[in-house]
Structures are given as C-alpha cells and as structure tokens.
Amino acid sequence: MTIRIQLPLPLALLFENLRTSGEPDEVVIASIQNKDFSALLDHIAEPAMDITDRAELAEELHIDWSLVVRNGYEFGFLHTNGLKKLLRFRFHRIENRDYVQEGLSLQQLALSGEEIATLQTLIHRQWNVIEKGTVTENGKVRVTLQNKSEELAK
C-alpha cells in the first residue's frame, strides 16, 4: 500500500501552481529545489504567488518532492479558498463559470470520472465529493464539494 504524502496547504498549492506551466514534474521539482523559477513564471496560473518563500518552507520541512510525485499527495487542511485555487490550478475550473459556492459547499461542478477520483484523493480529509448523478452533454458528472464541518453541523 502506497502512503500518500500529506502536504501543507501552501506547498501543495505551490506545486499545483508550478505544474500549470505545463513543464514535466522533474522540471517543477528542480525549480523548487534550486529556487529558480525563471523558466516557469511566464507560464504559471498565478505568477504573483510567493513561490520563493514557499520553496524555502519546503526546504525547511525537508519535503521529498520525488516521493510526492511517486506516491501522490493529499491536503492536510484545505479551506474553501484553497479548494478554489486547487480547482483552478489542477482542473481549470473557475468559480461562477464552472461552479457556484453556497455556504461551505461548491456546487454544480462537472468532472470526469478520473477527475473525481483524483480530487477525492487530494481533499478527502476535509471535503466530501458528492456525485449528483447529473451527466453533462460531454459526459461529465455534476458533483458537490461539501466541507465535512458542514455535514457535522446538520
């Protein structure tokens, strides 16, 4: 059984933001380790992110990025705005275009089966991915992302 690495929110979002460059994971990892992002900055979703500070934090925490890529990772803590960034970076989904927020839930999000599986592994500690059964014209399934704290409050 492979154990996924639990990444702190700032480091997981750093990794996903740098991945939006389209470069292979090896190039992303080398950029983090060398703290040289010059080849990626013009191509990432959020170039204003404090990437050097986050890379220094990763170094301080001794993050093994090759293990993160090999075994996968999950978020230890993920608030709503962090989830929105993950959706934008990893899945190219934007609030009010691809989904809406209602309370602590994100609704009407259309994902493929593979995207649902990936998202569940990343956010399962704090979020439920609830399939609504509605299939879009391109075969994607509508889901609601519900914060587990909202589920407990009922």
Contact map, one row per residue, 1 for C-alpha under 8 A:
1110000000000000000000000000000000000000000000000000000000000000000000000000000000000000000000000000000000000000000000000000000000000000000000000000000000
1111000000000000000000000000000000000000000000000000000000000000000000100000000000000000000000000000000000000000000000000000000000000000000000000000000000
1111100000000000000000000000000000000000000000000000000000000000000000100000000000000000000000000000000000000000000000000000000000000000000000000000000000
0111110000000000000000000000000000000000000000000000000000000000000100111100000000000000000000000000000000000000000000000000000000000000000000000000000000
0011111000000000000000000000000000000000000000000000000000000000001100111100000000000000000000000000000000000000000000000000000000000000000000000000000000
0001111100000000000000000000000000000000000000000000000000000000000000001111000000000000000000000000000000000000000000000000000000000000000000000000000000
0000111110110000000000000000000000000000000000000000000000000000000000001111000000000000000000000000000000000000000000000000000000000000000000000000000000
0000011111110000000000000000000000000000000000000000000000000000000000000011100000000000000000000000000000000000000000000000000000000000000000000000000000
0000001111111000000000000000000000000000000000000000000000000000000000000011110001000000000000000000000000000000000000000000000000000000000000000000000000
0000000111111100000000000000000000000000000000000000010000000000000000000000000000000000000000000000000000000000000000000000000000000000000000000000000000
0000001111111110000000000000000000000000000000000000011011000000000000000000000000000000000000000000000000000000000000000000000000000000000000000000000000
0000001111111111000000000000000000000000000000000000000000000000000000000010000000000000000000000000000000000000000000000000000000000000000000000000000000
0000000011111111100000000000000000000000000000000000000000000000000000000000000001001100000000000000000000000000000000000000000000000000000000000000000000
0000000001111111110000000000000000000000000000001010011000000000000000000000000000000000000000000000000000000000000000000000000000000000000000000000000000
0000000000111111111000000001000000000000000000000000000000000000000000000000000000000000000000000000000000000000000000000000000000000000000000000000000000
0000000000011111111100000000000000000000000000000000000000000000000000000000000000000100110000000000000000000000000000000000000000000000000000000000000000
0000000000001111111110000000000000000000000111000000000000000000000000000000000000000000100000000000000000000000000000000000000000000000000000000000000000
0000000000000111111110000001000000000001000110000000000000000000000000000000000000000000000000000000000000000000000000000000000000000000000000000000000000
0000000000000011111111111001000000000000000100000000000000000000000000000000000000000000100000000000000000000000000000000000000000000000000000000000000000
0000000000000001111111100000000000000000001110000000000000000000000000000000000000000000110000000000000000000000000000000000000000000000000000000000000000
0000000000000000111111100000000000000001111110000000000000000000000000000000000000000000000000000000000000000000000000000000000000000000000000000000000000
0000000000000000001111110000000000000000001000000000000000000000000000000000000000000000000000000000000000000000000000000000000000000000000000000000000000
0000000000000000001111111011000000000001000000000000000000000000000000000000000000000000000000000000000000000000000000000000000000000000000000000000000000
0000000000000000001001111111000000000000000000000000000000000000000000000000000000000000000000000000000000000000000000000000000000000000000000000000000000
0000000000000000001000111111100000000000000000000000000000000000000010000000000000000000000000000000000000000000000000000000000000000000000000000000000000
0000000000000000000000011111110000000000000000000000000000000000000000000000000000000000000000000000000000000000000000000000000000000000000000000000000000
0000000000000000000000111111111000000000000000000000000000000000000000000000000000000000000000000000000000000000000000000000000000000000000000000000000000
0000000000000010011000111111111100000000000000000000000000000000000000000000000000000000000000000000000000000000000000000000000000000000000000000000000000
0000000000000000000000001111111110000000000000000000000000000000110000000000000000000000000000000000000000000000000000000000000000000000000000000000000000
0000000000000000000000000111111111000000000000000000000000000000000000000000000000000000000000000000000000000000000000000000000000000000000000000000000000
0000000000000000000000000011111111111000000000000000000000000000000000000000000000000000000000000000000000000000000000000000000000000000000000000000000000
0000000000000000000000000001111111111000000000000000001000000000000000000000000000000000000000000000000000000000000000000000000000000000000000000000000000
0000000000000000000000000000111111110000000000000000001000100000000000000000000000000000000000000000000000000000000000000000000000000000000000000000000000
0000000000000000000000000000011111110000000000000000000000000000000000000000000000000000000000000000000000000000000000000000000000000000000000000000000000
0000000000000000000000000000001111111000000000000001001100000000000000000000000000000000000000000000000000000000000000000000000000000000000000000000000000
0000000000000000000000000000001111111110000000000000000000000000000000000000000000000000000000000000000000000000000000000000000000000000000000000000000000
0000000000000000000000000000001100111111100000000000000000000000000000000000000000000000000000000000000000000000000000000000000000000000000000000000000000
0000000000000000000000000000000000011111110000000000000000000000000000000000000000000000000000000000000000000000000000000000000000000000000000000000000000
0000000000000000000000000000000000011111110000000000000000000000000000000000000000000000000000000000000000000000000000000000000000000000000000000000000000
0000000000000000010010100000000000001111111100000000000000000000000000000000000000000000000000000000000000000000000000000000000000000000000000000000000000
0000000000000000000010000000000000001111111100100000000000000000000000000000000000000000000000000000000000000000000000000000000000000000000000000000000000
0000000000000000000010000000000000000111111100100000000000000000000000000000000000000000000000000000000000000000000000000000000000000000000000000000000000
0000000000000000000111000000000000000001111110000000000000000000000000000000000000000000000000000000000000000000000000000000000000000000000000000000000000
0000000000000000111110000000000000000001111111100000000000000000000000000000000000000000000000000000000000000000000000000000000000000000000000000000000000
0000000000000000110110000000000000000000001111100000000000000000000000000000000000000000100000000000000000000000000000000000000000000000000000000000000000
0000000000000000100000000000000000000000000111111000000000000000000000000000000000000000000000000000000000000000000000000000000000000000000000000000000000
0000000000000000000000000000000000000000110111111000000000000000000000000000000000000000000000000000000000000000000000000000000000000000000000000000000000
0000000000000000000000000000000000000000000001111100000000000000000000000000000000000000000000000000000000000000000000000000000000000000000000000000000000
0000000000000100000000000000000000000000000001111110000000000000000000000000000000000000000000000000000000000000000000000000000000000000000000000000000000
0000000000000000000000000000000000000000000000011111110000000000000000000000000000000000000000000000000000000000000000000000000000000000000000000000000000
0000000000000100000000000000000000000000000000001111111000000000000000000000000000000000000000000000000000000000000000000000000000000000000000000000000000
0000000000000000000000000000000000100000000000000111111100000000000000000000000000000000000000000000000000000000000000000000000000000000000000000000000000
0000000000000000000000000000000000000000000000000111111110000000000000000000000000000000000000000000000000000000000000000000000000000000000000000000000000
0000000001100100000000000000000000000000000000000111111111000000000000000000000000000000000000000000000000000000000000000000000000000000000000000000000000
0000000000100100000000000000000110100000000000000011111111100000000000000000000000000000000000000000000000000000000000000000000000000000000000000000000000
0000000000000000000000000000000000100000000000000001111111110000000000000000000000000000000000000000000000000000000000000000000000000000000000000000000000
0000000000100000000000000000000000000000000000000000111111111000000000000000000000000000000000000000000000000000000000000000000000000000000000000000000000
0000000000100000000000000000000000000000000000000000011111111110000000000000000000000000000000000000000000000000000000000000000000000000000000000000000000
0000000000000000000000000000000010000000000000000000001111111110000000000000000000000000000000000000000000000000000000000000000000000000000000000000000000
0000000000000000000000000000000000000000000000000000000111111110000000000000000000000000000000000000000000000000000000000000000000000000000000000000000000
0000000000000000000000000000000000000000000000000000000011111110000000000000000000000000000000000000000000000000000000000000000000000000000000000000000000
0000000000000000000000000000000000000000000000000000000001111111000000000000000000000000000000000000000000000000000000000000000000000000000000000000000000
0000000000000000000000000000000000000000000000000000000001111111100000000000000000000000000000000000000000000000000000000000000000000000000000000000000000
0000000000000000000000000000000000000000000000000000000000000111111100000000000000000000000000000000000000000000000000000000000000000000000000000000000000
0000000000000000000000000000100000000000000000000000000000000011111110000000000000000000000000000000000000000000000000000000000000000000000000000000000000
0000000000000000000000000000100000000000000000000000000000000001111111000000000000000000000000000000000000000000000000000000000000000000000000000000000000
0000100000000000000000000000000000000000000000000000000000000001111111110000000000000000000000000000000000000000000000000000000000000000000000000000000000
0001100000000000000000000000000000000000000000000000000000000001111111111000000000000000000000000000000000000000000000000000000000000000000000000000000000
0000000000000000000000001000000000000000000000000000000000000000111111111000000000000000000000000000000000000000000000000000000000000000000000000000000000
0000000000000000000000000000000000000000000000000000000000000000011111110000000000000000000000000000000000000000000000000000000000000000000000000000000000
0111100000000000000000000000000000000000000000000000000000000000001111111000000000000000000000000000000000000000000000000000000000000000000000000000000000
0001100000000000000000000000000000000000000000000000000000000000001111111100000000000000000000000000000000000000000000000000000000000000000000000000000000
0001111000000000000000000000000000000000000000000000000000000000000110111110000000000000000000000000000000000000000000001100000000000000000000000000000000
0001111000000000000000000000000000000000000000000000000000000000000000011111000000000000000000000000000000000000000000001111000000000000000000000000000000
0000011110010000000000000000000000000000000000000000000000000000000000001111110000000000000000000000000000000000000000000110100000000000000000000000000000
0000011110000000000000000000000000000000000000000000000000000000000000000111110000000000000000000000000000000000000000000000100000000000000000000000000000
0000000110000000000000000000000000000000000000000000000000000000000000000011111000000000000000000000000000000000000000000000110000000000000000000000000000
0000000010000000000000000000000000000000000000000000000000000000000000000011111101100000000000000000000000000000000000000010010000000000000000000000000000
0000000000000000000000000000000000000000000000000000000000000000000000000000111111100000000000000000000000000000000000000000000000000000000000000000000000
0000000000000000000000000000000000000000000000000000000000000000000000000000011111110000000000000000000100000000000000000000000000000000000000000000000000
0000000000000000000000000000000000000000000000000000000000000000000000000000001111111000000000000000000000000000000000000000000000000000000000000000000000
0000000010001000000000000000000000000000000000000000000000000000000000000000011111111100000000000000000000000000000000000000000000000000000000000000000000
0000000000000000000000000000000000000000000000000000000000000000000000000000011111111110000000000000000000000000000000000000000000000000000000000000000000
0000000000000000000000000000000000000000000000000000000000000000000000000000000111111111000001100000000000000000000000000000000000000000000000000000000000
0000000000001000000000000000000000000000000000000000000000000000000000000000000011111111100000000000000000000000000000000000000000000000000000000000000000
0000000000001001000000000000000000000000000000000000000000000000000000000000000001111111111000000000000000000000000000000000000000000000000000000000000000
0000000000000000000000000000000000000000000000000000000000000000000000000000000000111111111111000000000000000000000000000000000000000000000000000000000000
0000000000000000000000000000000000000000000000000000000000000000000000000000000000011111111111000000000000000000000000000000000000000000000000000000000000
0000000000000001101100000000000000000000000010000000000000000000000000000000000000001111111110000000000000000000000000000000000000000000000000000000000000
0000000000000001000100000000000000000000000000000000000000000000000000000000000000000111111100000000000000000000000000000000000000000000000000000000000000
0000000000000000000000000000000000000000000000000000000000000000000000000000000000000111111110000000000000000000001000000000000000000000000000000000000000
0000000000000000000000000000000000000000000000000000000000000000000000000000000000000011111111000000000000000000000000000000000000000000000000000000000000
0000000000000000000000000000000000000000000000000000000000000000000000000000000000000011101111101110000000000000000000000000000000000000000000000000000000
0000000000000000000000000000000000000000000000000000000000000000000000000000000000010011000111111110000000000000000000000000000000000000000000000000000000
0000000000000000000000000000000000000000000000000000000000000000000000000000000000010000000011111111100000000000000000000000000000000000000000000000000000
0000000000000000000000000000000000000000000000000000000000000000000000000000000000000000000001111111000000000000000000000000000000000000000000000000000000
0000000000000000000000000000000000000000000000000000000000000000000000000000000000000000000011111111000000000000000000000000000000000000000000000000000000
0000000000000000000000000000000000000000000000000000000000000000000000000000000000000000000011111111000000011100000000000000000000000000000000000000000000
0000000000000000000000000000000000000000000000000000000000000000000000000000000000000000000011111111100001111100000000000000000000000000000000000000000000
0000000000000000000000000000000000000000000000000000000000000000000000000000000000000000000000111111110001111000000000000000000000000000000000000000000000
0000000000000000000000000000000000000000000000000000000000000000000000000000000000000000000000100011111111100000000000000000000000000000000000000000000000
0000000000000000000000000000000000000000000000000000000000000000000000000000000000000000000000000001111111100000000000000000000000000000000000000000000000
0000000000000000000000000000000000000000000000000000000000000000000000000000000000000000000000000000111110000000000000000000000000000000000000000000000000
0000000000000000000000000000000000000000000000000000000000000000000000000000000100000000000000000000111111000000000000000000000000000000000000000110010000
0000000000000000000000000000000000000000000000000000000000000000000000000000000000000000000000000000111111100000000000000000000000000000000000011110000000
0000000000000000000000000000000000000000000000000000000000000000000000000000000000000000000000000011110111111000000000000000000000000000000000011100000000
0000000000000000000000000000000000000000000000000000000000000000000000000000000000000000000000000011110011111000000000000000000000000000000000111000000000
0000000000000000000000000000000000000000000000000000000000000000000000000000000000000000000000000111000001111100000000000000000000000000000001110000000000
0000000000000000000000000000000000000000000000000000000000000000000000000000000000000000000000000111000001111110000000000000000000000000000011110000000000
0000000000000000000000000000000000000000000000000000000000000000000000000000000000000000000000000110000000011111000000000000000000000001000111100000000000
0000000000000000000000000000000000000000000000000000000000000000000000000000000000000000000000000000000000001111111100000000000000000000000111100000000000
0000000000000000000000000000000000000000000000000000000000000000000000000000000000000000000000000000000000000111111100000000000000000000001110000000000000
0000000000000000000000000000000000000000000000000000000000000000000000000000000000000000000000000000000000000011111110000000000000000000000110000000000000
0000000000000000000000000000000000000000000000000000000000000000000000000000000000000000000000000000000000000011111111000000000000000000000000000000000000
0000000000000000000000000000000000000000000000000000000000000000000000000000000000000000001000000000000000000011111111100000000000000000000000000000000000
0000000000000000000000000000000000000000000000000000000000000000000000000000000000000000000000000000000000000011111111110000000010000000000000000000000000
0000000000000000000000000000000000000000000000000000000000000000000000000000000000000000000000000000000000000000111111111000000000000000000000000000000000
0000000000000000000000000000000000000000000000000000000000000000000000000000000000000000000000000000000000000000011111111100000000000000000000000000000000
0000000000000000000000000000000000000000000000000000000000000000000000000000000000000000000000000000000000000000001111111111000010000000000000000000000000
0000000000000000000000000000000000000000000000000000000000000000000000000000000000000000000000000000000000000000000111111111000110000000000000000000000000
0000000000000000000000000000000000000000000000000000000000000000000000001100000000000000000000000000000000000000000011111111000000000000000000000000000000
0000000000000000000000000000000000000000000000000000000000000000000000001110000000000000000000000000000000000000000001111111000000000000000000000000000000
0000000000000000000000000000000000000000000000000000000000000000000000000110010000000000000000000000000000000000000000111111111100000000000000000000000000
0000000000000000000000000000000000000000000000000000000000000000000000000100000000000000000000000000000000000000000000111111111110000000000000000000000000
0000000000000000000000000000000000000000000000000000000000000000000000000011100000000000000000000000000000000000000000000011111000000000000000000000000000
0000000000000000000000000000000000000000000000000000000000000000000000000000110000000000000000000000000000000000000000000011111100000000000000000011100000
0000000000000000000000000000000000000000000000000000000000000000000000000000000000000000000000000000000000000000000000000011111110000000000000001111000000
0000000000000000000000000000000000000000000000000000000000000000000000000000000000000000000000000000000000000000000000010011011111000000000000011111000000
0000000000000000000000000000000000000000000000000000000000000000000000000000000000000000000000000000000000000000000100110001001111100000000000111100000000
0000000000000000000000000000000000000000000000000000000000000000000000000000000000000000000000000000000000000000000000000000000111110000000000111100000000
0000000000000000000000000000000000000000000000000000000000000000000000000000000000000000000000000000000000000000000000000000000011111000000011110000000000
0000000000000000000000000000000000000000000000000000000000000000000000000000000000000000000000000000000000000000000000000000000001111100000011110000000000
0000000000000000000000000000000000000000000000000000000000000000000000000000000000000000000000000000000000000000000000000000000000111110000011100000000000
0000000000000000000000000000000000000000000000000000000000000000000000000000000000000000000000000000000000000000000000000000000000011111000011000000000000
0000000000000000000000000000000000000000000000000000000000000000000000000000000000000000000000000000000000000000000000000000000000001111111111000000000000
0000000000000000000000000000000000000000000000000000000000000000000000000000000000000000000000000000000000000100000000000000000000000111111111000000000000
0000000000000000000000000000000000000000000000000000000000000000000000000000000000000000000000000000000000000000000000000000000000000011111100000000000000
0000000000000000000000000000000000000000000000000000000000000000000000000000000000000000000000000000000000000000000000000000000000000011111100000000000000
0000000000000000000000000000000000000000000000000000000000000000000000000000000000000000000000000000000000000001000000000000000000000011111110000000000000
0000000000000000000000000000000000000000000000000000000000000000000000000000000000000000000000000000000000000111100000000000000000000011111111000000000000
0000000000000000000000000000000000000000000000000000000000000000000000000000000000000000000000000000000000001111100000000000000000111111001111100000000000
0000000000000000000000000000000000000000000000000000000000000000000000000000000000000000000000000000000000011110000000000000000000111111000111110000000000
0000000000000000000000000000000000000000000000000000000000000000000000000000000000000000000000000000000000111110000000000000000011111000000011111000000000
0000000000000000000000000000000000000000000000000000000000000000000000000000000000000000000000000000000011111000000000000000000111110000000001111100000000
0000000000000000000000000000000000000000000000000000000000000000000000000000000000000000000000000000000011100000000000000000001111000000000000111110000000
0000000000000000000000000000000000000000000000000000000000000000000000000000000000000000000000000000000111000000000000000000001111000000000000011111011000
0000000000000000000000000000000000000000000000000000000000000000000000000000000000000000000000000000000110000000000000000000011100000000000000001111111000
0000000000000000000000000000000000000000000000000000000000000000000000000000000000000000000000000000000000000000000000000000011100000000000000000111111100
0000000000000000000000000000000000000000000000000000000000000000000000000000000000000000000000000000000000000000000000000000010000000000000000000011111110
0000000000000000000000000000000000000000000000000000000000000000000000000000000000000000000000000000000100000000000000000000000000000000000000000111111111
0000000000000000000000000000000000000000000000000000000000000000000000000000000000000000000000000000000000000000000000000000000000000000000000000111111111
0000000000000000000000000000000000000000000000000000000000000000000000000000000000000000000000000000000000000000000000000000000000000000000000000001111111
0000000000000000000000000000000000000000000000000000000000000000000000000000000000000000000000000000000000000000000000000000000000000000000000000000111111
0000000000000000000000000000000000000000000000000000000000000000000000000000000000000000000000000000000000000000000000000000000000000000000000000000011111
